[in-house]
């Protein structure tokens, strides 16, 4: 088993199968969106014709939604998956959020939550797409003053109850909108149906992956993750590789890998963050070059899927620093693809 090639193919990092950003996000189930600007490249680079403009249209139209969902962090999900995933993941996400509130000695009572929630709803309803500053202004008009940290928890709880979701895409600032107006309602699915959907999305797009990988990525407990795999029945199987058990779907992509390909991977990308078994593509000796123990991830370069260096986004020229192997190569083709997709700065 060529685990690296299989991951590249099924993560759509080489020979991508999708043309539309929303189709790609729907296929992936959820995509880490911690870095507001570079989440666009994380999606675009996995499509046939990378385009930040196409991403913005899908985002503004409500085909792609950004919210806190799994592990207490930002993700992108498709409109099709939004309501089922919210139903499946919000109880655990809410528990994580309240645990953080407790550790930060922030107590938000039911009366306060209800009052602030109503102001958030009214503000988003009046303006359609609002920033946190708009919320602060609305609260100030009601003679309510709170620090940014406390307000962030109110917004997050509103996300997890399906009240707020992402609004229009701005260059630098996150916005919020009423979820009921942004995402069309969908017939409610039961727990097992939503769990099967998430499990299928994960393994079809991250394979080969272990149970531990899935538990880490989903933020769910082990029993739920095992249940999701069992629900896939005969459409998934296991293979042993390097003394570990990996799961692969029966329709796993295995053809299309070509040697010599360099990729500019954004920080917090699913290529790393999807797994606990990151050592497959990242030498433990250089783990600190890709991420630290506090969960801060850096932009990295891959060569044939192996992480070998770092790069710097938002510059006029391609700036790299290799830490693995000898790389006397020109990354201009990949850099041009990135710049053209992101239009930062615009190409002549």
C-alpha positions as CSV (number, residue, x, y, z in Angstrom):
1,X,0.0,0.0,0.0
2,X,1.3,3.4,-1.0
3,X,-0.3,5.3,1.8
4,X,1.1,8.7,0.8
5,X,-0.1,8.5,-2.8
6,X,-3.6,7.3,-1.6
7,X,-3.9,10.2,0.8
8,X,-2.9,12.7,-1.9
9,X,-5.4,11.3,-4.3
10,X,-8.4,11.0,-2.0
11,X,-7.7,14.3,-0.4
12,X,-8.0,15.7,-3.9
13,X,-4.5,17.3,-3.7
14,X,-3.5,15.6,-7.0
15,X,-5.8,14.8,-9.9
16,X,-8.8,16.6,-8.3
17,X,-12.2,15.4,-9.4
18,X,-14.3,18.4,-8.4
19,X,-14.9,21.7,-10.2
20,X,-17.1,23.5,-7.7
21,X,-15.8,24.5,-4.2
22,X,-19.1,23.5,-2.6
23,X,-18.9,20.0,-4.1
24,X,-15.4,19.6,-2.7
25,X,-16.4,20.7,0.8
26,X,-19.4,18.4,0.7
27,X,-17.2,15.5,-0.3
28,X,-14.7,16.2,2.5
29,X,-17.4,16.5,5.2
30,X,-15.6,19.3,7.0
31,X,-12.5,21.3,6.3
32,X,-10.5,23.1,8.9
33,X,-10.9,26.9,8.6
34,X,-8.8,28.3,11.4
35,X,-7.0,30.7,9.1
36,X,-9.7,33.0,7.6
37,X,-7.8,34.0,4.5
38,X,-6.0,30.7,3.6
39,X,-9.0,28.5,4.1
40,X,-9.9,29.7,0.6
41,X,-6.7,28.1,-0.7
42,X,-7.3,24.9,1.2
43,X,-10.5,24.5,-0.8
44,X,-9.4,26.0,-4.1
45,X,-6.2,23.9,-4.4
46,X,-8.4,20.8,-4.3
47,X,-10.5,21.8,-7.3
48,X,-9.7,21.5,-11.0
49,X,-9.5,25.3,-11.6
50,X,-8.6,26.9,-8.3
51,X,-10.4,30.2,-7.8
52,X,-10.9,32.3,-4.7
53,X,-13.7,34.1,-6.6
54,X,-15.6,30.9,-7.0
55,X,-15.1,30.2,-3.3
56,X,-16.4,33.6,-2.4
57,X,-19.6,33.1,-4.5
58,X,-20.3,29.7,-2.9
59,X,-19.6,31.2,0.6
60,X,-21.8,34.2,0.1
61,X,-24.6,32.1,-1.5
62,X,-24.7,29.9,1.6
63,X,-23.4,26.8,-0.2
64,X,-20.3,26.8,2.1
65,X,-20.7,27.6,5.8
66,X,-18.0,28.4,8.4
67,X,-18.7,27.7,12.1
68,X,-17.2,26.2,15.2
69,X,-18.2,22.5,15.1
70,X,-15.6,19.9,16.0
71,X,-12.8,20.0,18.6
72,X,-13.9,23.6,19.4
73,X,-12.4,24.9,16.2
74,X,-13.5,26.5,13.0
75,X,-14.6,24.3,10.1
76,X,-16.2,24.7,6.7
77,X,-19.2,22.5,5.9
78,X,-21.5,22.3,2.9
79,X,-25.1,23.6,3.2
80,X,-26.2,20.0,2.5
81,X,-24.3,18.7,5.6
82,X,-24.8,21.7,7.8
83,X,-27.9,20.8,9.8
84,X,-27.1,17.0,10.2
85,X,-23.6,17.7,11.3
86,X,-24.8,20.4,13.7
87,X,-27.3,18.0,15.2
88,X,-24.6,15.3,15.5
89,X,-21.7,17.4,16.8
90,X,-23.2,20.3,18.7
91,X,-23.7,18.4,22.1
92,X,-20.0,17.5,22.4
93,X,-18.9,20.9,21.0
94,X,-21.2,22.7,23.5
95,X,-19.7,20.6,26.4
96,X,-16.2,21.6,25.2
97,X,-17.2,25.3,25.0
98,X,-18.7,25.3,28.5
99,X,-15.6,23.5,29.8
100,X,-13.4,26.3,28.4
101,X,-15.7,28.9,30.0
102,X,-15.4,27.2,33.4
103,X,-11.6,27.1,33.1
104,X,-11.6,30.8,32.2
105,X,-14.0,31.5,35.1
106,X,-16.7,32.8,32.9
107,X,-20.2,32.0,33.9
108,X,-23.1,32.8,31.6
109,X,-26.5,32.2,33.1
110,X,-29.7,31.3,31.2
111,X,-31.1,34.8,31.6
112,X,-28.0,36.5,30.2
113,X,-27.7,34.0,27.4
114,X,-31.4,34.5,26.4
115,X,-31.1,38.3,26.5
116,X,-27.9,38.5,24.5
117,X,-29.1,35.9,22.0
118,X,-32.1,38.0,21.2
119,X,-29.9,41.1,20.5
120,X,-27.6,39.0,18.3
121,X,-30.7,37.7,16.4
122,X,-32.2,41.1,16.0
123,X,-28.8,42.6,14.8
124,X,-28.2,39.9,12.2
125,X,-31.8,40.0,11.1
126,X,-31.7,43.7,10.5
127,X,-28.4,43.8,8.7
128,X,-28.2,40.4,7.0
129,X,-24.4,40.0,7.5
130,X,-22.7,41.5,10.5
131,X,-19.3,41.6,12.1
132,X,-18.5,41.3,15.8
133,X,-18.1,45.1,15.9
134,X,-21.8,45.4,14.8
135,X,-22.8,43.1,17.7
136,X,-20.7,45.3,20.1
137,X,-22.4,48.4,18.8
138,X,-25.9,46.9,19.3
139,X,-25.0,45.7,22.8
140,X,-23.7,49.2,23.7
141,X,-27.0,50.8,22.5
142,X,-28.7,48.5,25.1
143,X,-26.1,49.7,27.7
144,X,-24.5,46.2,27.8
145,X,-20.7,46.2,27.9
146,X,-18.7,42.9,27.9
147,X,-15.2,42.0,26.9
148,X,-14.4,40.3,23.6
149,X,-13.8,36.9,25.2
150,X,-17.3,36.8,26.8
151,X,-19.0,37.9,23.6
152,X,-17.1,35.2,21.6
153,X,-18.7,32.6,23.9
154,X,-22.1,34.0,23.3
155,X,-21.6,33.9,19.5
156,X,-20.2,30.4,19.7
157,X,-23.2,29.1,21.7
158,X,-25.5,30.8,19.1
159,X,-23.6,28.9,16.4
160,X,-24.0,25.6,18.1
161,X,-27.7,26.0,18.6
162,X,-28.2,26.7,14.9
163,X,-29.0,30.4,15.5
164,X,-26.0,32.0,13.8
165,X,-23.6,30.9,11.0
166,X,-21.2,32.6,8.7
167,X,-22.3,35.6,6.7
168,X,-20.7,37.1,3.6
169,X,-17.0,36.6,3.0
170,X,-14.9,39.7,3.7
171,X,-11.2,40.0,3.0
172,X,-10.1,39.9,6.7
173,X,-13.1,39.8,9.1
174,X,-15.5,37.0,9.9
175,X,-19.2,37.9,9.6
176,X,-22.3,36.3,10.9
177,X,-25.8,35.7,9.6
178,X,-29.0,34.0,10.8
179,X,-28.6,30.3,10.0
180,X,-32.3,29.9,9.2
181,X,-32.0,32.6,6.5
182,X,-28.6,31.5,5.2
183,X,-29.1,27.7,5.0
184,X,-32.2,26.1,3.7
185,X,-33.8,23.8,6.3
186,X,-33.4,20.1,5.6
187,X,-35.5,17.1,6.8
188,X,-34.1,16.0,10.1
189,X,-32.0,12.8,10.1
190,X,-31.5,10.4,13.0
191,X,-28.3,10.0,14.9
192,X,-27.1,6.9,13.0
193,X,-27.8,8.5,9.6
194,X,-25.8,11.6,10.4
195,X,-23.0,9.4,12.0
196,X,-22.8,7.3,8.8
197,X,-22.7,10.4,6.6
198,X,-19.8,11.9,8.7
199,X,-17.9,8.5,8.8
200,X,-18.2,8.1,5.0
201,X,-17.1,11.6,4.3
202,X,-14.1,11.2,6.5
203,X,-12.8,7.9,5.2
204,X,-13.5,8.5,1.5
205,X,-11.5,11.7,1.7
206,X,-8.8,10.9,4.2
207,X,-8.0,7.2,3.6
208,X,-6.0,5.4,4.6
209,X,-6.8,6.4,8.1
210,X,-6.9,4.7,11.5
211,X,-9.7,4.6,14.1
212,X,-7.5,6.9,16.2
213,X,-7.3,9.3,13.3
214,X,-11.1,9.4,13.1
215,X,-11.6,9.8,16.8
216,X,-9.1,12.7,16.8
217,X,-10.6,14.5,13.8
218,X,-14.3,14.1,14.6
219,X,-13.9,14.9,18.3
220,X,-16.4,12.1,19.1
221,X,-16.0,9.3,21.5
222,X,-14.5,6.0,20.5
223,X,-17.8,4.1,20.7
224,X,-19.5,6.5,18.3
225,X,-16.6,6.3,15.9
226,X,-16.6,2.5,16.0
227,X,-20.4,2.6,15.4
228,X,-19.9,4.8,12.4
229,X,-17.4,2.4,10.9
230,X,-19.8,-0.5,11.6
231,X,-22.6,1.3,9.8
232,X,-20.5,1.4,6.6
233,X,-20.7,-2.4,6.5
234,X,-18.9,-4.1,3.6
235,X,-18.1,-0.8,1.9
236,X,-15.0,-0.4,4.1
237,X,-12.1,-2.8,4.9
238,X,-8.9,-2.8,6.8
239,X,-5.3,-3.2,5.7
240,X,-2.2,-3.6,8.0
241,X,0.7,-1.3,7.2
242,X,3.7,-0.5,9.5
243,X,2.1,-2.4,12.3
244,X,-1.1,-0.3,12.3
245,X,-4.6,-1.0,11.1
246,X,-5.9,1.4,8.4
247,X,-9.4,1.7,7.0
248,X,-10.0,2.1,3.3
249,X,-13.2,2.3,1.3
250,X,-13.9,-0.2,-1.4
251,X,-14.0,2.6,-4.0
252,X,-10.7,4.1,-2.8
253,X,-8.7,6.1,-5.5
254,X,-5.3,4.5,-6.1
255,X,-4.4,5.7,-9.6
256,X,-3.2,9.0,-10.8
257,X,-0.1,9.6,-8.7
258,X,2.9,11.1,-10.5
259,X,6.3,11.7,-9.0
260,X,7.9,15.1,-8.8
261,X,4.9,17.2,-7.6
262,X,5.3,20.0,-5.2
263,X,2.4,21.4,-3.2
264,X,2.1,24.6,-1.1
265,X,-0.1,23.5,1.8
266,X,-1.7,26.2,3.9
267,X,-1.6,26.2,7.7
268,X,-4.2,24.0,9.5
269,X,-4.8,22.0,6.4
270,X,-6.6,18.7,6.4
271,X,-3.5,17.0,5.0
272,X,-2.0,17.1,8.5
273,X,-4.9,18.0,10.8
274,X,-7.0,15.1,9.8
275,X,-4.7,12.5,11.4
276,X,-2.9,11.4,14.5
277,X,-0.8,9.3,12.2
278,X,1.0,12.3,10.8
279,X,4.4,10.6,10.8
280,X,3.4,9.0,7.5
281,X,4.1,12.3,5.7
282,X,6.0,14.3,8.4
283,X,9.2,13.1,10.1
284,X,8.9,13.4,13.9
285,X,12.3,15.1,13.8
286,X,10.7,18.0,12.0
287,X,7.3,18.1,13.6
288,X,8.0,21.4,15.2
289,X,8.5,22.9,11.7
290,X,4.8,22.1,10.9
291,X,3.0,22.6,14.2
292,X,3.7,23.1,17.9
293,X,2.1,21.5,20.9
294,X,-0.4,24.4,21.3
295,X,-2.1,23.5,18.0
296,X,-0.5,26.3,15.9
297,X,0.1,25.0,12.3
298,X,2.5,26.5,9.8
299,X,2.3,26.6,5.9
300,X,4.3,23.6,4.6
301,X,5.7,22.4,1.3
302,X,5.3,18.8,0.2
303,X,7.3,16.9,-2.4
304,X,5.6,13.7,-3.5
305,X,3.5,14.0,-0.4
306,X,6.4,14.2,2.1
307,X,6.5,17.5,4.1
308,X,9.9,19.0,3.4
309,X,9.8,22.7,4.0
310,X,7.9,25.9,4.8
311,X,6.6,28.7,2.6
312,X,5.4,32.2,3.2
313,X,1.9,33.3,1.9
314,X,0.9,36.8,0.8
315,X,4.3,37.8,-0.6
316,X,5.1,39.0,-4.1
317,X,7.7,36.3,-4.6
318,X,7.9,32.7,-3.5
319,X,9.8,32.4,-0.2
320,X,10.7,29.0,1.0
321,X,12.8,27.2,3.6
322,X,13.5,23.5,3.2
323,X,14.4,21.4,6.1
324,X,14.4,17.9,4.6
325,X,16.5,16.7,1.7
326,X,18.1,18.7,-1.1
327,X,15.7,20.7,-3.2
328,X,17.3,22.5,-6.0
329,X,14.0,23.2,-7.7
330,X,11.8,25.9,-9.1
331,X,8.4,26.2,-7.3
332,X,7.2,28.8,-9.7
333,X,4.5,26.7,-11.3
334,X,2.9,25.9,-8.0
335,X,3.4,29.5,-6.7
336,X,1.7,30.9,-9.9
337,X,-1.2,28.5,-9.4
338,X,-1.6,29.8,-5.8
339,X,-1.3,33.5,-6.8
340,X,-3.7,33.1,-9.7
341,X,-6.3,31.4,-7.5
342,X,-5.9,33.9,-4.6
343,X,-5.3,37.0,-6.8
344,X,-2.9,38.2,-4.0
345,X,-1.4,40.2,-5.5
346,X,-3.0,40.1,-8.9
347,X,-1.0,38.7,-11.7
348,X,-0.1,41.0,-14.6
